[in-house]
Amino acid sequence: MSFRKEHKYRLTQSDQKLLKASLLSEGMSMLYPSRSVNSCYFDTSELNLFHESEEGILPRKKIRIRWYDNEKKLTKEIKISSIEGRFKSTNRFYDENFTSRFDSVIRDQHYGLLTPSLLVSYQREYYFLKNLRITFDSNIIYRDIRKLSRRVFIDPEGVMEIKAAAHVSDDYIQQVISYPTIRFSKYSRGILSFEKLL
């Protein structure tokens, strides 16, 4: 089980452009072509996973099915936050019926029956700078799939995320990216937007 660090930076569209230009001038290079990311999050009927995330309870989980662009290759991801750090397990599978993922149910040993609660779609750019993997997410769209109305919320902000091995010091990350970190959970922001709390 390998743990990793994640640092997130909430950015306006203009701040994202300025910061990206600054990091490119310092040697940041593109790692992969940009692509559309889609994540279907699962939760209990009482949104237990959402509430545990908001309250900062450890350990806690996020469970989602992710796919890129319009691919039928899907990945079930379980992200666990614990006292030791964060880690993610993945399980890839193929879905011939593109819409069936919204009718799926997942049984979790701790939470029981989970159903689709939120669809998040966004554009992701991948970069690399001084042994740090950097991603920029923009055009974030949330779709409430708990209700037939399928309400939609477009996030006016984006996020830059640093992913690093657990042994990389926070001081080193701060030296490379001297920008204030902040919590930015797409799942929480999506649910809060539909509860009119964002």
Sequence and secondary structure as in RCSB ss.txt:
>XXXX:A:sequence
MSFRKEHKYRLTQSDQKLLKASLLSEGMSMLYPSRSVNSCYFDTSELNLFHESEEGILPRKKIRIRWYDNEKKLT
KEIKISSIEGRFKSTNRFYDENFTSRFDSVIRDQHYGLLTPSLLVSYQREYYFLKNLRITFDSNIIYRDIRKLSR
RVFIDPEGVMEIKAAAHVSDDYIQQVISYPTIRFSKYSRGILSFEKLL
>XXXX:A:secstr
   EEEEEEEE HHHHHHHHHHHHHTT EEEEEEEEEEEEEEE TT HHHHHHHHT SSEEEEEEEEETT SEEE
EEEEEEETTEEEEEEEEEE SSTTGGGG  EEETTTEEEEEEEEEEEEEEEEEETTEEEEEEEEEEEEE SSTT 
 EEE S EEEEEEEETTS HHHHHHH  S      HHHHHHHHHTT  
